[in-house]
Amino acid sequence: IVSLGPDGAIYIRSDCTDISTEVACNDDQPDNRHSEVDVVLDRGTYFVFVDGFSDNSQGSFTMDVEVTRP
């Protein structure tokens, strides 16, 4: 689980530069000011991108990451 606030967007890719490798994305969970991705990933390397929902959604953020076995 990756959760982020405020009004950020998160996406996860298996290849940093290839948009087609996106495996998860979210910008409104559990509400429209936070983001959360809860996904089961195969073994490997992944890249977590933190972005803003809009042009004015920038600045500092807090990201919490929880890794568990499925």
LONUBA-166021 format. One record per residue: x negated, y, z of N, C-alpha, C, CB in turn; residue number from 1; chain. Coordinates in steps of 0.1 Angstrom, whole numbers. Atoms other than C-alpha are relative to their C-alpha. Glycine has a CB too. Layout:
N
{nx->X | ny->Y | nz->Z | cax->X | cay->Y | caz->Z | cx->X | cy->Y | cz->Z | cbx->X | cby->Y | cbz->Z | num->NUM | cadena->A}
...
end
This chain:
70
{nx->-9 | ny->-12 | nz->0 | cax->0 | cay->0 | caz->0 | cx->-9 | cy->12 | cz->0 | cbx->10 | cby->0 | cbz->12 | num->1 | cadena->A}
{nx->6 | ny->-13 | nz->1 | cax->-13 | cay->34 | caz->-10 | cx->10 | cy->11 | cz->2 | cbx->-9 | cby->2 | cbz->-13 | num->2 | cadena->A}
{nx->-10 | ny->-11 | nz->-1 | cax->6 | cay->64 | caz->3 | cx->-7 | cy->13 | cz->0 | cbx->9 | cby->-2 | cbz->13 | num->3 | cadena->A}
{nx->7 | ny->-13 | nz->2 | cax->-1 | cay->100 | caz->-4 | cx->10 | cy->11 | cz->2 | cbx->-6 | cby->1 | cbz->-14 | num->4 | cadena->A}
{nx->-9 | ny->-11 | nz->-1 | cax->14 | cay->134 | caz->4 | cx->-8 | cy->13 | cz->0 | cbx->9 | cby->-1 | cbz->13 | num->5 | cadena->A}
{nx->-14 | ny->-3 | nz->4 | cax->24 | cay->162 | caz->-3 | cx->1 | cy->1 | cz->-16 | cbx->5 | cby->12 | cbz->6 | num->6 | cadena->A}
{nx->-4 | ny->0 | nz->14 | cax->40 | cay->159 | caz->-38 | cx->-11 | cy->-4 | cz->-10 | cbx->5 | cby->14 | cbz->-3 | num->7 | cadena->A}
{nx->10 | ny->5 | nz->9 | cax->12 | cay->140 | caz->-53 | cx->6 | cy->-11 | cz->-9 | cbx->-12 | cby->-5 | cbz->7 | num->8 | cadena->A}
{nx->-4 | ny->12 | nz->8 | cax->13 | cay->112 | caz->-79 | cx->-12 | cy->-9 | cz->1 | cbx->3 | cby->4 | cbz->-15 | num->9 | cadena->A}
{nx->11 | ny->10 | nz->-1 | cax->-8 | cay->80 | caz->-77 | cx->2 | cy->-10 | cz->-11 | cbx->0 | cby->-7 | cbz->14 | num->10 | cadena->A}
{nx->-1 | ny->11 | nz->9 | cax->-16 | cay->56 | caz->-104 | cx->-13 | cy->-9 | cz->1 | cbx->2 | cby->4 | cbz->-15 | num->11 | cadena->A}
{nx->11 | ny->9 | nz->-1 | cax->-38 | cay->25 | caz->-105 | cx->-2 | cy->-6 | cz->-13 | cbx->3 | cby->-11 | cbz->11 | num->12 | cadena->A}
{nx->4 | ny->6 | nz->13 | cax->-57 | cay->12 | caz->-135 | cx->-11 | cy->-10 | cz->3 | cbx->-5 | cby->11 | cbz->-10 | num->13 | cadena->A}
{nx->11 | ny->10 | nz->0 | cax->-80 | cay->-18 | caz->-141 | cx->-12 | cy->5 | cz->-8 | cbx->5 | cby->-13 | cbz->-4 | num->14 | cadena->A}
{nx->11 | ny->-6 | nz->8 | cax->-101 | cay->3 | caz->-165 | cx->2 | cy->15 | cz->1 | cbx->0 | cby->-5 | cbz->-15 | num->15 | cadena->A}
{nx->-1 | ny->-15 | nz->-3 | cax->-109 | cay->39 | caz->-156 | cx->4 | cy->8 | cz->-12 | cbx->-13 | cby->4 | cbz->5 | num->16 | cadena->A}
{nx->-2 | ny->-8 | nz->11 | cax->-108 | cay->52 | caz->-191 | cx->11 | cy->-4 | cz->-10 | cbx->-12 | cby->2 | cbz->-8 | num->17 | cadena->A}
{nx->-10 | ny->5 | nz->9 | cax->-80 | cay->31 | caz->-207 | cx->14 | cy->1 | cz->7 | cbx->-3 | cby->-15 | cbz->-3 | num->18 | cadena->A}
{nx->-13 | ny->-3 | nz->-6 | cax->-45 | cay->44 | caz->-199 | cx->9 | cy->-13 | cz->-2 | cbx->7 | cby->11 | cbz->-7 | num->19 | cadena->A}
{nx->-8 | ny->12 | nz->2 | cax->-30 | cay->11 | caz->-212 | cx->-2 | cy->-11 | cz->11 | cbx->-2 | cby->-6 | cbz->-14 | num->20 | cadena->A}
{nx->3 | ny->9 | nz->-11 | cax->-45 | cay->-7 | caz->-182 | cx->7 | cy->4 | cz->13 | cbx->-15 | cby->-2 | cbz->2 | num->21 | cadena->A}
{nx->-7 | ny->-5 | nz->-12 | cax->-22 | cay->11 | caz->-157 | cx->8 | cy->-12 | cz->5 | cbx->9 | cby->12 | cbz->-3 | num->22 | cadena->A}
{nx->-7 | ny->11 | nz->-6 | cax->-8 | cay->-15 | caz->-133 | cx->11 | cy->5 | cz->10 | cbx->-9 | cby->-9 | cbz->7 | num->23 | cadena->A}
{nx->-10 | ny->-5 | nz->-10 | cax->12 | cay->8 | caz->-109 | cx->-1 | cy->15 | cz->-1 | cbx->-3 | cby->-5 | cbz->14 | num->24 | cadena->A}
{nx->-1 | ny->-14 | nz->0 | cax->24 | cay->44 | caz->-107 | cx->12 | cy->4 | cz->8 | cbx->1 | cby->6 | cbz->-14 | num->25 | cadena->A}
{nx->-12 | ny->-5 | nz->-7 | cax->46 | cay->65 | caz->-84 | cx->-3 | cy->14 | cz->4 | cbx->2 | cby->-8 | cbz->13 | num->26 | cadena->A}
{nx->1 | ny->-14 | nz->-4 | cax->53 | cay->101 | caz->-76 | cx->11 | cy->4 | cz->10 | cbx->0 | cby->9 | cbz->-11 | num->27 | cadena->A}
{nx->-11 | ny->-4 | nz->-9 | cax->84 | cay->100 | caz->-53 | cx->4 | cy->-12 | cz->9 | cbx->12 | cby->5 | cbz->-8 | num->28 | cadena->A}
{nx->-3 | ny->10 | nz->-9 | cax->83 | cay->74 | caz->-26 | cx->-6 | cy->3 | cz->13 | cbx->-4 | cby->-14 | cbz->-5 | num->29 | cadena->A}
{nx->-14 | ny->3 | nz->-3 | cax->97 | cay->74 | caz->1 | cx->9 | cy->12 | cz->-2 | cbx->1 | cby->-5 | cbz->14 | num->30 | cadena->A}
{nx->-8 | ny->-11 | nz->3 | cax->109 | cay->109 | caz->-8 | cx->-8 | cy->8 | cz->-11 | cbx->2 | cby->9 | cbz->13 | num->31 | cadena->A}
{nx->6 | ny->-7 | nz->11 | cax->101 | cay->136 | caz->-34 | cx->-12 | cy->8 | cz->4 | cbx->10 | cby->9 | cbz->-6 | num->32 | cadena->A}
{nx->12 | ny->-7 | nz->-4 | cax->72 | cay->150 | caz->-14 | cx->-12 | cy->-9 | cz->3 | cbx->3 | cby->9 | cbz->13 | num->33 | cadena->A}
{nx->10 | ny->10 | nz->-3 | cax->52 | cay->118 | caz->-10 | cx->0 | cy->-11 | cz->-11 | cbx->2 | cby->-7 | cbz->13 | num->34 | cadena->A}
{nx->1 | ny->11 | nz->10 | cax->40 | cay->89 | caz->-32 | cx->-4 | cy->-13 | cz->7 | cbx->-9 | cby->4 | cbz->-11 | num->35 | cadena->A}
{nx->4 | ny->13 | nz->-6 | cax->36 | cay->52 | caz->-24 | cx->0 | cy->-10 | cz->-11 | cbx->9 | cby->-4 | cbz->12 | num->36 | cadena->A}
{nx->0 | ny->12 | nz->9 | cax->25 | cay->22 | caz->-44 | cx->-2 | cy->-12 | cz->9 | cbx->-12 | cby->2 | cbz->-10 | num->37 | cadena->A}
{nx->1 | ny->13 | nz->-7 | cax->30 | cay->-13 | caz->-30 | cx->0 | cy->-11 | cz->-11 | cbx->12 | cby->-2 | cbz->10 | num->38 | cadena->A}
{nx->1 | ny->9 | nz->11 | cax->17 | cay->-38 | caz->-55 | cx->-10 | cy->-11 | cz->3 | cbx->-5 | cby->8 | cbz->-13 | num->39 | cadena->A}
{nx->9 | ny->12 | nz->-1 | cax->1 | cay->-73 | caz->-56 | cx->-9 | cy->0 | cz->-12 | cbx->8 | cby->-13 | cbz->1 | num->40 | cadena->A}
{nx->10 | ny->-1 | nz->11 | cax->-31 | cay->-71 | caz->-77 | cx->-8 | cy->-13 | cz->0 | cbx->-10 | cby->12 | cbz->2 | num->41 | cadena->A}
{nx->9 | ny->11 | nz->2 | cax->-52 | cay->-99 | caz->-91 | cx->-14 | cy->4 | cz->4 | cbx->0 | cby->-5 | cbz->-15 | num->42 | cadena->A}
{nx->14 | ny->-3 | nz->-5 | cax->-88 | cay->-102 | caz->-79 | cx->-7 | cy->8 | cz->-11 | cbx->-8 | cby->-13 | cbz->3 | num->43 | cadena->A}
{nx->8 | ny->-8 | nz->9 | cax->-110 | cay->-75 | caz->-96 | cx->-2 | cy->14 | cz->5 | cbx->8 | cby->0 | cbz->-13 | num->44 | cadena->A}
{nx->3 | ny->-14 | nz->-3 | cax->-119 | cay->-39 | caz->-97 | cx->11 | cy->9 | cz->-5 | cbx->-14 | cby->5 | cbz->-6 | num->45 | cadena->A}
{nx->-11 | ny->-9 | nz->4 | cax->-92 | cay->-12 | caz->-98 | cx->-4 | cy->15 | cz->4 | cbx->13 | cby->-4 | cbz->7 | num->46 | cadena->A}
{nx->3 | ny->-14 | nz->-2 | cax->-93 | cay->26 | caz->-99 | cx->13 | cy->7 | cz->4 | cbx->-6 | cby->7 | cbz->-13 | num->47 | cadena->A}
{nx->-11 | ny->-7 | nz->-5 | cax->-69 | cay->47 | caz->-79 | cx->-1 | cy->15 | cz->-4 | cbx->2 | cby->-2 | cbz->16 | num->48 | cadena->A}
{nx->0 | ny->-14 | nz->4 | cax->-61 | cay->81 | caz->-94 | cx->10 | cy->8 | cz->9 | cbx->3 | cby->2 | cbz->-15 | num->49 | cadena->A}
{nx->-8 | ny->-9 | nz->-7 | cax->-47 | cay->109 | caz->-73 | cx->3 | cy->13 | cz->-8 | cbx->-6 | cby->4 | cbz->14 | num->50 | cadena->A}
{nx->-3 | ny->-11 | nz->9 | cax->-29 | cay->136 | caz->-93 | cx->12 | cy->8 | cz->7 | cbx->4 | cby->-5 | cbz->-14 | num->51 | cadena->A}
{nx->-11 | ny->-8 | nz->-5 | cax->-3 | cay->163 | caz->-87 | cx->12 | cy->-2 | cz->-10 | cbx->-3 | cby->15 | cbz->0 | num->52 | cadena->A}
{nx->-12 | ny->2 | nz->8 | cax->33 | cay->160 | caz->-99 | cx->1 | cy->10 | cz->-11 | cbx->12 | cby->-1 | cbz->9 | num->53 | cadena->A}
{nx->-1 | ny->-11 | nz->9 | cax->32 | cay->194 | caz->-116 | cx->-13 | cy->8 | cz->0 | cbx->13 | cby->9 | cbz->3 | num->54 | cadena->A}
{nx->12 | ny->-9 | nz->1 | cax->7 | cay->221 | caz->-125 | cx->-3 | cy->7 | cz->14 | cbx->2 | cby->11 | cbz->-10 | num->55 | cadena->A}
{nx->2 | ny->-6 | nz->-13 | cax->12 | cay->237 | caz->-90 | cx->-2 | cy->-9 | cz->11 | cbx->12 | cby->9 | cbz->3 | num->56 | cadena->A}
{nx->2 | ny->10 | nz->-11 | cax->8 | cay->205 | caz->-71 | cx->-15 | cy->-4 | cz->1 | cbx->8 | cby->-13 | cbz->-3 | num->57 | cadena->A}
{nx->15 | ny->2 | nz->-2 | cax->-29 | cay->208 | caz->-62 | cx->-4 | cy->4 | cz->14 | cbx->-7 | cby->8 | cbz->-11 | num->58 | cadena->A}
{nx->5 | ny->-3 | nz->-13 | cax->-50 | cay->211 | caz->-32 | cx->-4 | cy->-13 | cz->8 | cbx->10 | cby->8 | cbz->8 | num->59 | cadena->A}
{nx->4 | ny->12 | nz->-8 | cax->-60 | cay->188 | caz->-3 | cx->11 | cy->-10 | cz->2 | cbx->-6 | cby->5 | cbz->13 | num->60 | cadena->A}
{nx->-10 | ny->11 | nz->-2 | cax->-43 | cay->155 | caz->3 | cx->-5 | cy->-9 | cz->10 | cbx->3 | cby->-6 | cbz->-13 | num->61 | cadena->A}
{nx->4 | ny->11 | nz->-9 | cax->-43 | cay->126 | caz->27 | cx->4 | cy->-13 | cz->-7 | cbx->7 | cby->1 | cbz->14 | num->62 | cadena->A}
{nx->-3 | ny->12 | nz->6 | cax->-45 | cay->91 | caz->13 | cx->-3 | cy->-11 | cz->10 | cbx->-8 | cby->-3 | cbz->-13 | num->63 | cadena->A}
{nx->2 | ny->12 | nz->-9 | cax->-39 | cay->60 | caz->35 | cx->1 | cy->-12 | cz->-9 | cbx->11 | cby->0 | cbz->11 | num->64 | cadena->A}
{nx->1 | ny->12 | nz->7 | cax->-48 | cay->26 | caz->21 | cx->1 | cy->-12 | cz->9 | cbx->-13 | cby->-1 | cbz->-9 | num->65 | cadena->A}
{nx->-1 | ny->12 | nz->-8 | cax->-37 | cay->-7 | caz->35 | cx->-2 | cy->-12 | cz->-9 | cbx->14 | cby->-1 | cbz->8 | num->66 | cadena->A}
{nx->3 | ny->12 | nz->8 | cax->-51 | cay->-40 | caz->21 | cx->4 | cy->-12 | cz->8 | cbx->-14 | cby->0 | cbz->-6 | num->67 | cadena->A}
{nx->-4 | ny->12 | nz->-7 | cax->-35 | cay->-73 | caz->31 | cx->0 | cy->-11 | cz->-10 | cbx->14 | cby->1 | cbz->6 | num->68 | cadena->A}
{nx->-1 | ny->12 | nz->9 | cax->-34 | cay->-108 | caz->17 | cx->15 | cy->-3 | cz->-3 | cbx->-7 | cby->-13 | cbz->6 | num->69 | cadena->A}
{nx->-14 | ny->3 | nz->3 | cax->-2 | cay->-117 | caz->-1 | cx->5 | cy->-13 | cz->7 | cbx->3 | cby->-1 | cbz->-15 | num->70 | cadena->A}
end
